[in-house]
Amino acid sequence: MDPIVGQAIEAWQAVRPAQPQRLDRKTGEHVDLLFCVRAQPVAKDYINHTIIPALCVTAGVHTTDVRGNITSHRARSTIASQLYNAKDPMTLFELQAWLGHKDPATTQHSAKITPNTLSKAYTNAGYFARNVRTIEVLLDRNAITTGTAATGQPWQHYDLGHGYCSYTFFEQCPHRMACARCDFYTPKDSSKAQLLEAKDNLQRMLATIPLTDDERAAIDDGRAALAQLLARLADVPTPAGTTPRQTGIRPTATLLPIVEVNQHKQDLSSNGGRDTGLTWGEGS
């Protein structure tokens, strides 16, 4: 129990009248009950309906809260909840044994999870880390300020590791993780890409991309899932209008890193920045 409760019990034990020991129904031992009058234990109803309300009035607190009336049994529920939400929490089975419950449902009713614990558990589950990825974007400030972007000149370039994609709505492109190298694609080893990287007025930013189920599977399950993704995209038109099957160029896998890491180039280097060797025909 809380230390302040133990101190209050010790203070009461020092002044309460002597009473004969009573039989503990749970342990079968003769013990000193905390509250006795004339050798009889104080009734639970009297504690809940008279003593506790009087104490609440004296302390200036409400007799009810969001969980209902303040009763003598709430102390067990409080300590159970504290142990369940501790830094090194007890499991429900451990709490069940500690509280002496026969039915685990009773333990679940007593131990309530706190919002902080629930939020921490949700964060640790890493849902958004697994379902959202980030990609570096190069913004051509000169194309924006001079107005040439309005005439169709590319002004933003998504860094795929192996090249750049200038498609404005990249996050909506079904081929973003299996680039079909359409007209919007610029290889990094090309002179066009070198001229882009040599510009002094480039602004770098990070864009977050939510993943589809197929893309998640390609990241989590590896080569087989990626081959299936490429096969499904074989006849899906690219932003340029052609399909990967029509272009006849092997799609290049782009495995985007986790958004919290923000190390796009480092993660790509683990893949060598190379084509995975998978074509849209594999796995079909």
Residue frames relative to the residue before (quaternion, step in Angstrom):
aa qw qx qy qz dx dy dz
M 1.0000 0.0000 0.0000 0.0000 0.00 0.00 0.00
D 0.6597 -0.4884 0.3812 0.4254 3.53 -1.30 0.19
P 0.5907 -0.6117 0.3839 0.3599 3.64 -0.93 0.81
I 0.6493 0.5274 -0.3381 0.4311 3.60 0.95 -0.78
V 0.6128 0.5275 -0.3447 0.4768 3.60 1.16 -0.60
G 0.6420 0.5230 -0.3197 0.4606 3.57 1.00 -0.83
Q 0.6413 0.5191 -0.3226 0.4640 3.59 1.02 -0.76
A 0.6477 0.5110 -0.3199 0.4659 3.58 1.01 -0.80
I 0.6435 0.5156 -0.3242 0.4636 3.61 1.00 -0.81
E 0.6501 0.5122 -0.3189 0.4619 3.59 0.97 -0.83
A 0.6367 0.5194 -0.3281 0.4661 3.59 1.03 -0.77
W 0.6661 0.4920 -0.3028 0.4718 3.60 1.01 -0.80
Q 0.6353 0.5363 -0.3303 0.4468 3.60 0.99 -0.78
A 0.6431 0.5476 -0.3222 0.4275 3.58 1.10 -0.66
V 0.7878 0.3222 -0.1589 0.5003 3.62 1.10 -0.58
R 0.5464 0.6373 -0.4180 0.3472 3.63 1.13 -0.33
P 0.5606 -0.5992 0.4407 0.3640 3.61 -1.12 0.56
A 0.5657 -0.6020 0.4431 0.3482 3.56 -1.14 0.62
Q 0.0436 -0.7919 0.6089 -0.0179 3.54 -1.00 0.92
P 0.5244 -0.6206 0.4631 0.3541 3.61 -1.07 0.58
Q 0.5678 -0.5985 0.4410 0.3535 3.55 -1.15 0.57
R 0.2417 -0.7609 0.5905 0.1181 3.53 -1.20 0.69
L 0.5543 -0.6126 0.4555 0.3317 3.56 -1.25 0.47
D 0.3061 -0.7266 0.5873 0.1830 3.56 -0.88 0.98
R 0.4170 -0.7475 0.4613 0.2336 3.57 -0.57 1.17
K 0.6879 0.4954 -0.2898 0.4442 3.60 1.04 -0.66
T 0.7907 0.3140 -0.1607 0.5004 3.59 0.89 -0.89
G 0.3989 -0.7248 0.4739 0.3016 3.58 1.20 -0.46
E 0.5548 0.6036 -0.3916 0.4178 3.58 1.25 0.24
H 0.4293 -0.6436 0.5563 0.3034 3.56 -1.29 0.34
V 0.0200 0.8202 -0.5632 0.0983 3.55 -0.58 1.22
D 0.5032 -0.5971 0.5210 0.3447 3.54 -1.38 0.19
L 0.2747 -0.7581 0.5694 0.1603 3.58 -0.52 1.16
L 0.5695 -0.6337 0.4087 0.3272 3.53 -1.07 0.76
F 0.8053 0.1379 -0.0546 0.5740 3.60 0.94 -0.89
C 0.1677 0.7608 -0.6066 0.1583 3.55 -0.59 1.22
V 0.0753 -0.7643 0.6387 0.0464 3.55 -1.19 0.65
R 0.8373 -0.0514 -0.0096 0.5442 3.55 -0.68 1.14
A 0.6965 -0.5113 0.2445 0.4401 3.52 0.90 1.06
Q 0.6398 0.4795 -0.3381 0.4964 3.57 1.24 0.37
P 0.4820 -0.6654 0.4741 0.3165 3.60 -0.92 0.81
V 0.5152 -0.6271 0.4859 0.3243 3.55 -1.10 0.75
A 0.4941 -0.6825 0.4531 0.2912 3.58 -0.84 0.99
K 0.5605 -0.6180 0.4387 0.3339 3.55 -1.07 0.78
D 0.6297 0.5368 -0.3419 0.4455 3.59 0.98 -0.75
Y 0.6447 0.5165 -0.3260 0.4596 3.59 1.04 -0.77
I 0.6325 0.5232 -0.3273 0.4681 3.58 1.05 -0.78
N 0.7328 0.4531 -0.2430 0.4457 3.58 0.83 -1.02
H 0.7760 0.3783 -0.1831 0.4703 3.58 0.95 -0.87
T 0.7730 0.3183 -0.1830 0.5175 3.60 1.16 -0.38
I 0.7475 0.4166 -0.2468 0.4546 3.58 0.59 -1.16
I 0.7040 0.4698 -0.2857 0.4495 3.60 0.74 -1.03
P 0.6479 0.4900 -0.3481 0.4680 3.68 0.87 -0.73
A 0.6393 0.5186 -0.3334 0.4595 3.60 1.03 -0.77
L 0.6541 0.5067 -0.3074 0.4702 3.58 1.00 -0.82
C 0.6296 0.5324 -0.3323 0.4580 3.58 1.05 -0.75
V 0.6438 0.5114 -0.3191 0.4714 3.57 0.99 -0.84
T 0.6542 0.5190 -0.3074 0.4563 3.58 0.96 -0.89
A 0.7237 0.4296 -0.2348 0.4864 3.58 0.99 -0.89
G 0.4291 -0.7236 0.4475 0.3034 3.60 1.25 -0.25
V 0.5367 0.5933 -0.4229 0.4257 3.59 1.06 0.73
H 0.5915 -0.5809 0.4250 0.3634 3.56 -1.24 0.43
T 0.4606 -0.6803 0.4991 0.2754 3.56 -1.16 0.61
T 0.7442 0.2747 -0.1902 0.5784 3.59 1.31 -0.09
D 0.0905 -0.7595 0.6377 0.0916 3.53 -1.31 0.33
V 0.7875 -0.3290 0.2071 0.4783 3.59 -1.23 -0.26
R 0.7011 0.4576 -0.2676 0.4768 3.58 1.17 -0.48
G 0.6939 -0.4506 0.2783 0.4878 3.58 1.25 -0.07
N 0.7865 -0.2996 0.2348 0.4864 3.58 -1.23 -0.51
I 0.4498 -0.6405 0.5481 0.2949 3.54 -1.21 0.64
T 0.0301 0.8163 -0.5718 0.0762 3.58 -0.54 1.17
S 0.6858 -0.4779 0.3491 0.4237 3.56 -1.29 0.16
H 0.6583 0.5269 -0.3125 0.4375 3.59 1.11 -0.59
R 0.5334 0.6579 -0.4044 0.3452 3.58 1.21 -0.38
A 0.5655 0.5999 -0.3969 0.4035 3.59 1.12 -0.50
R 0.6455 0.5069 -0.3197 0.4736 3.58 1.01 -0.81
S 0.6464 0.5123 -0.3177 0.4678 3.56 1.01 -0.79
T 0.6395 0.5339 -0.3269 0.4463 3.59 1.02 -0.79
I 0.7019 0.4494 -0.2840 0.4740 3.58 0.79 -0.97
A 0.6110 0.5411 -0.3518 0.4584 3.60 1.09 -0.65
S 0.6596 0.4976 -0.3039 0.4743 3.59 0.99 -0.83
Q 0.6438 0.5205 -0.3261 0.4563 3.59 1.02 -0.77
L 0.6693 0.4854 -0.2970 0.4778 3.58 0.98 -0.82
Y 0.6566 0.5177 -0.3036 0.4568 3.59 1.09 -0.73
N 0.7538 0.3497 -0.1867 0.5241 3.59 1.17 -0.63
A 0.3668 0.7471 -0.4805 0.2764 3.59 1.25 0.30
K 0.6871 -0.4631 0.3508 0.4363 3.57 -1.31 0.18
D 0.7464 0.1394 -0.0947 0.6438 3.56 1.09 -0.78
P 0.1230 -0.8748 0.4636 0.0683 3.58 0.45 1.23
M 0.4667 -0.6176 0.5497 0.3138 3.51 -1.32 0.45
T 0.4698 -0.6493 0.5133 0.3069 3.57 -1.12 0.60
L 0.6654 -0.4955 0.3662 0.4215 3.56 -1.27 0.26
F 0.6452 0.5153 -0.3276 0.4591 3.60 1.03 -0.72
E 0.6405 0.5053 -0.3213 0.4808 3.58 1.05 -0.73
L 0.6465 0.5080 -0.3159 0.4736 3.57 1.00 -0.82
Q 0.6189 0.5538 -0.3424 0.4394 3.57 1.01 -0.81
A 0.6801 0.4701 -0.2857 0.4846 3.57 0.94 -0.88
W 0.6622 0.5177 -0.3076 0.4459 3.59 0.97 -0.85
L 0.7167 0.4291 -0.2427 0.4933 3.60 1.02 -0.84
G 0.4301 -0.7216 0.4505 0.3023 3.58 1.21 -0.32
H 0.3708 0.7356 -0.4871 0.2900 3.58 1.13 0.60
K 0.3793 -0.7079 0.5470 0.2360 3.56 -1.05 0.76
D 0.7579 0.3171 -0.1604 0.5470 3.56 1.05 -0.83
P 0.4348 -0.7097 0.4813 0.2750 3.65 -0.69 1.00
A 0.5623 0.5975 -0.3953 0.4129 3.60 1.17 -0.47
T 0.6095 0.5473 -0.3460 0.4574 3.58 1.11 -0.63
T 0.6396 0.5133 -0.3164 0.4768 3.57 1.03 -0.79
Q 0.6487 0.5143 -0.3181 0.4621 3.58 0.96 -0.84
H 0.6405 0.5153 -0.3269 0.4662 3.58 1.07 -0.68
S 0.6898 0.4863 -0.2805 0.4571 3.59 1.05 -0.74
A 0.7515 0.3632 -0.1983 0.5137 3.58 0.88 -0.95
K 0.0698 -0.8060 0.5878 -0.0068 3.55 -0.53 1.22
I 0.3999 -0.7088 0.5294 0.2396 3.55 -0.95 0.88
T 0.3874 -0.7338 0.5124 0.2212 3.57 -0.92 0.92
P 0.6338 -0.5384 0.3780 0.4068 3.63 -1.15 0.45
N 0.6345 0.5350 -0.3402 0.4420 3.61 1.03 -0.74
T 0.6599 0.4948 -0.3080 0.4743 3.57 0.96 -0.86
L 0.6487 0.5188 -0.3132 0.4605 3.57 0.98 -0.84
S 0.6612 0.5030 -0.3040 0.4663 3.57 0.97 -0.86
K 0.6496 0.5142 -0.3148 0.4631 3.58 1.00 -0.82
A 0.6480 0.5165 -0.3152 0.4626 3.57 1.00 -0.86
Y 0.6465 0.5174 -0.3143 0.4642 3.58 1.03 -0.82
T 0.6513 0.5088 -0.3120 0.4685 3.56 1.03 -0.82
N 0.6726 0.5024 -0.2932 0.4574 3.56 0.96 -0.90
A 0.5748 0.5929 -0.3825 0.4143 3.56 1.18 -0.48
G 0.3118 -0.8104 0.4562 0.1949 3.58 1.26 -0.38
Y 0.1898 0.8167 -0.5290 0.1309 3.60 1.08 0.61
F 0.7311 0.4212 -0.2558 0.4718 3.59 0.74 -1.01
A 0.6006 0.5583 -0.3673 0.4390 3.57 1.11 -0.60
R 0.7062 0.4451 -0.2669 0.4816 3.58 1.07 -0.68
N 0.7567 0.4123 -0.2048 0.4641 3.60 1.08 -0.64
V 0.7238 0.3316 -0.2262 0.5613 3.58 1.28 -0.05
R 0.0755 -0.7815 0.6185 0.0312 3.55 -1.00 0.84
T 0.3080 -0.7463 0.5603 0.1851 3.55 -1.26 0.38
I 0.0787 -0.7814 0.6183 0.0319 3.55 -1.19 0.58
E 0.4399 -0.6968 0.5000 0.2664 3.56 -1.01 0.80
V 0.1410 -0.7859 0.6007 0.0395 3.54 -1.02 0.93
L 0.2332 -0.7470 0.6079 0.1346 3.56 -0.99 0.90
L 0.1494 -0.7887 0.5929 0.0635 3.58 -0.79 1.06
D 0.2944 -0.7447 0.5771 0.1600 3.56 -0.81 1.06
R 0.2594 -0.8067 0.5137 0.1346 3.58 -0.09 1.31
N 0.6185 0.5571 -0.3538 0.4266 3.60 1.05 -0.66
A 0.6539 0.5027 -0.3157 0.4690 3.60 1.00 -0.82
I 0.6547 0.5066 -0.3169 0.4628 3.56 1.10 -0.64
T 0.7229 0.4573 -0.2595 0.4483 3.60 0.78 -1.01
T 0.7035 0.4534 -0.2801 0.4702 3.61 1.03 -0.68
G 0.5007 -0.6826 0.4094 0.3403 3.59 1.25 -0.25
T 0.4606 0.6919 -0.4560 0.3180 3.60 1.22 0.02
A 0.5419 0.6150 -0.4040 0.4060 3.58 1.21 -0.38
A 0.6298 0.5454 -0.3285 0.4449 3.57 1.13 -0.66
T 0.6689 0.4915 -0.2991 0.4706 3.58 1.20 -0.44
G 0.6838 -0.4999 0.2828 0.4501 3.57 1.26 0.04
Q 0.4900 0.6504 -0.4527 0.3631 3.60 1.22 -0.05
P 0.5045 -0.6583 0.4536 0.3261 3.62 -0.83 0.88
W 0.0968 -0.8156 0.5698 0.0278 3.56 -0.96 0.88
Q 0.7543 0.2181 -0.1886 0.5898 3.60 1.25 -0.16
H 0.1050 -0.8070 0.5810 -0.0070 3.55 -0.92 0.96
Y 0.2651 -0.7755 0.5592 0.1247 3.58 -0.59 1.19
D 0.3421 -0.7604 0.5231 0.1764 3.56 -0.69 1.15
L 0.1525 -0.8149 0.5575 0.0425 3.59 -0.42 1.26
G 0.5815 -0.5673 0.3842 0.4386 3.58 1.26 -0.07
H 0.7863 0.2481 -0.1176 0.5535 3.54 0.81 -1.05
G 0.7989 -0.0398 0.0424 0.5987 3.57 1.29 -0.21
Y 0.4588 -0.6592 0.5162 0.2975 3.56 -1.33 -0.16
C 0.1967 -0.7465 0.6222 0.1298 3.56 -1.16 0.71
S 0.2070 -0.8101 0.5411 0.0897 3.57 -0.71 1.07
Y 0.3854 0.7186 -0.4928 0.3035 3.59 1.24 0.28
T 0.4732 -0.7204 0.4322 0.2653 3.58 -0.61 1.17
F 0.7631 0.3110 -0.1677 0.5411 3.58 0.97 -0.85
F 0.0024 0.8571 -0.5139 0.0347 3.56 0.88 1.03
E 0.6602 0.5300 -0.3249 0.4215 3.60 0.95 -0.85
Q 0.6876 0.4532 -0.2832 0.4915 3.61 1.23 -0.31
C 0.5250 0.6473 -0.4139 0.3661 3.61 1.24 -0.12
P 0.4042 -0.7315 0.4873 0.2530 3.63 -0.69 0.99
H 0.6908 0.4781 -0.2708 0.4700 3.59 1.22 -0.42
R 0.3452 0.7895 -0.4696 0.1921 3.60 1.23 0.14
M 0.7317 0.3744 -0.2397 0.5167 3.61 1.09 -0.60
A 0.7394 0.2263 -0.1670 0.6118 3.58 1.29 -0.15
C 0.1306 -0.8614 0.4871 0.0604 3.52 0.60 1.24
A 0.2967 -0.7795 0.5347 0.1353 3.55 -0.76 1.14
R 0.4016 -0.7488 0.4481 0.2779 3.59 1.34 0.11
C 0.1660 0.7927 -0.5605 0.1730 3.54 0.73 1.08
D 0.7872 -0.3445 0.2234 0.4601 3.58 -1.28 -0.23
F 0.6408 0.5271 -0.3315 0.4492 3.60 1.19 -0.39
Y 0.6043 0.5921 -0.3398 0.4109 3.60 1.27 -0.24
T 0.0679 -0.7787 0.6234 0.0218 3.57 -1.04 0.87
P 0.3536 -0.7385 0.5281 0.2251 3.63 -0.53 1.11
K 0.5338 -0.6528 0.4331 0.3183 3.58 -1.05 0.72
D 0.6841 0.4782 -0.3041 0.4593 3.58 1.13 -0.49
S 0.5169 0.6367 -0.4186 0.3901 3.59 1.27 0.21
S 0.6187 -0.5526 0.4075 0.3819 3.56 -1.23 0.43
K 0.6014 0.5692 -0.3539 0.4348 3.59 1.10 -0.67
A 0.6654 0.4875 -0.2972 0.4808 3.57 0.98 -0.83
Q 0.6391 0.5272 -0.3252 0.4559 3.59 1.02 -0.75
L 0.6365 0.5095 -0.3210 0.4818 3.58 1.05 -0.75
L 0.6305 0.5342 -0.3309 0.4556 3.57 1.03 -0.80
E 0.7079 0.4666 -0.2664 0.4584 3.58 0.83 -0.99
A 0.6489 0.5335 -0.3135 0.4429 3.60 1.20 -0.46
K 0.5025 0.6665 -0.4249 0.3503 3.59 1.24 -0.22
D 0.4199 -0.7272 0.4967 0.2197 3.54 -1.05 0.85
N 0.7237 0.4519 -0.2420 0.4621 3.58 1.15 -0.48
L 0.3506 0.7336 -0.5041 0.2912 3.55 1.09 0.68
Q 0.1569 -0.7546 0.6296 0.0976 3.55 -1.07 0.77
R 0.2249 -0.7879 0.5632 0.1069 3.57 -0.80 1.03
M 0.0577 0.7789 -0.6210 0.0658 3.55 -1.00 0.87
L 0.3775 -0.6965 0.5601 0.2423 3.55 -1.34 0.20
A 0.1340 -0.7773 0.6118 0.0592 3.56 -0.99 0.91
T 0.3089 -0.7479 0.5584 0.1828 3.58 -0.91 0.93
I 0.1470 -0.7921 0.5919 0.0265 3.54 -0.99 0.96
P 0.2901 -0.7398 0.5745 0.1961 3.63 -0.69 1.02
L 0.3556 -0.7635 0.5088 0.1784 3.56 -0.94 0.93
T 0.4293 -0.6487 0.5580 0.2890 3.53 -1.24 0.54
D 0.6862 -0.4673 0.3474 0.4359 3.58 -1.28 0.19
D 0.6494 0.5206 -0.3178 0.4541 3.59 0.99 -0.83
E 0.6668 0.4948 -0.3029 0.4678 3.58 0.98 -0.83
R 0.6127 0.5363 -0.3406 0.4700 3.57 1.07 -0.74
A 0.6586 0.5046 -0.3075 0.4659 3.57 0.94 -0.89
A 0.6348 0.5359 -0.3345 0.4449 3.59 1.02 -0.76
I 0.6680 0.4805 -0.2925 0.4871 3.58 1.10 -0.71
D 0.7424 0.4426 -0.2313 0.4465 3.56 0.82 -1.05
D 0.7897 0.3576 -0.1655 0.4702 3.57 0.90 -0.93
G 0.5179 -0.7099 0.3766 0.2933 3.59 1.27 -0.05
R 0.8836 -0.1485 0.0828 0.4362 3.50 -1.34 -0.57
A 0.6673 0.5133 -0.3249 0.4310 3.60 0.83 -0.92
A 0.6815 0.4755 -0.2908 0.4741 3.59 0.91 -0.94
L 0.6347 0.5217 -0.3345 0.4617 3.59 1.04 -0.71
A 0.6274 0.5287 -0.3335 0.4644 3.58 1.02 -0.75
Q 0.6446 0.5089 -0.3160 0.4750 3.59 1.03 -0.78
L 0.6308 0.5281 -0.3321 0.4614 3.59 1.04 -0.80
L 0.6662 0.4964 -0.3068 0.4645 3.60 0.91 -0.88
A 0.6376 0.5271 -0.3311 0.4539 3.58 1.01 -0.76
R 0.6705 0.4935 -0.3039 0.4631 3.60 0.98 -0.80
L 0.7018 0.4621 -0.2670 0.4718 3.59 1.15 -0.59
A 0.3971 0.7678 -0.4497 0.2249 3.60 1.26 -0.17
D 0.7988 0.2423 -0.1170 0.5380 3.60 0.96 -0.81
V 0.4592 0.6460 -0.4698 0.3887 3.59 1.22 0.47
P 0.4524 -0.7098 0.4580 0.2859 3.63 -0.64 1.04
T 0.4000 -0.6781 0.5654 0.2460 3.56 -1.15 0.72
P 0.6921 -0.4449 0.3310 0.4620 3.65 -1.19 0.10
A 0.6540 0.5087 -0.3151 0.4628 3.60 1.17 -0.54
G 0.6186 -0.5809 0.3296 0.4139 3.60 1.26 -0.18
T 0.6816 0.4589 -0.2939 0.4883 3.59 1.09 -0.59
T 0.4179 -0.6758 0.5420 0.2737 3.56 -1.27 0.38
P 0.6483 -0.5093 0.3728 0.4257 3.63 -1.17 0.34
R 0.6321 0.5295 -0.3474 0.4465 3.60 1.02 -0.69
Q 0.6710 0.5009 -0.2974 0.4587 3.58 1.04 -0.77
T 0.6677 0.4955 -0.3204 0.4538 3.59 0.98 -0.73
G 0.2866 -0.8013 0.4828 0.2065 3.58 1.13 -0.61
I 0.5615 0.5726 -0.3942 0.4489 3.58 1.26 0.34
R 0.5137 -0.6554 0.4496 0.3231 3.55 -0.92 0.88
P 0.4269 -0.6804 0.5234 0.2844 3.63 -0.83 0.88
T 0.2914 -0.7533 0.5683 0.1573 3.55 -1.11 0.72
A 0.3971 -0.7303 0.5054 0.2313 3.57 -0.74 1.07
T 0.1051 -0.7663 0.6326 0.0385 3.53 -1.08 0.87
L 0.0712 -0.8127 0.5782 0.0078 3.59 -0.12 1.28
L 0.2329 -0.8103 0.5257 0.1133 3.55 -0.19 1.31
P 0.4734 -0.6896 0.4658 0.2888 3.61 -1.02 0.74
I 0.6358 -0.5008 0.4112 0.4193 3.56 -1.33 0.13
V 0.5737 -0.6511 0.3785 0.3221 3.55 -0.93 0.94
E 0.6525 0.5273 -0.3348 0.4290 3.63 1.00 -0.70
V 0.6502 0.5400 -0.3238 0.4253 3.59 1.13 -0.59
N 0.0696 -0.8464 0.5205 0.0887 3.57 0.99 -0.91
Q 0.5258 0.5870 -0.4414 0.4291 3.56 0.93 0.93
H 0.0839 -0.8631 0.4970 0.0308 3.52 0.69 1.15
K 0.7231 0.4454 -0.2684 0.4547 3.56 0.71 -1.06
Q 0.6319 0.5353 -0.3455 0.4414 3.59 1.01 -0.73
D 0.6636 0.4997 -0.3074 0.4641 3.57 0.94 -0.87
L 0.6504 0.5101 -0.3261 0.4588 3.56 1.02 -0.76
S 0.6153 0.5679 -0.3563 0.4146 3.56 1.09 -0.66
S 0.5881 0.5704 -0.3733 0.4352 3.58 1.17 -0.51
N 0.6923 0.4046 -0.2584 0.5387 3.53 1.30 -0.41
G 0.5312 -0.6604 0.3834 0.3670 3.52 1.34 0.19
G 0.4388 -0.6939 0.4625 0.3348 3.60 1.28 0.00
R 0.5381 0.6503 -0.3770 0.3813 3.55 1.26 0.31
D 0.6201 -0.4796 0.4656 0.4106 3.48 -1.41 0.12
T 0.4660 -0.6908 0.4688 0.2930 3.60 -0.92 0.78
G 0.5215 -0.6425 0.4216 0.3708 3.58 1.20 -0.22
L 0.5737 0.5808 -0.3920 0.4241 3.57 1.26 -0.02
T 0.1659 -0.7697 0.6069 0.1088 3.57 -1.00 0.79
W 0.6605 -0.5249 0.3482 0.4087 3.54 -1.22 0.34
G 0.6238 0.5581 -0.3517 0.4192 3.58 1.16 -0.31
E 0.5988 0.5847 -0.3701 0.4032 3.59 1.18 -0.50
G 0.7970 0.2861 -0.2291 0.4801 3.52 -1.09 0.77
S 0.5539 0.6150 -0.4033 0.3904 3.60 1.19 -0.09
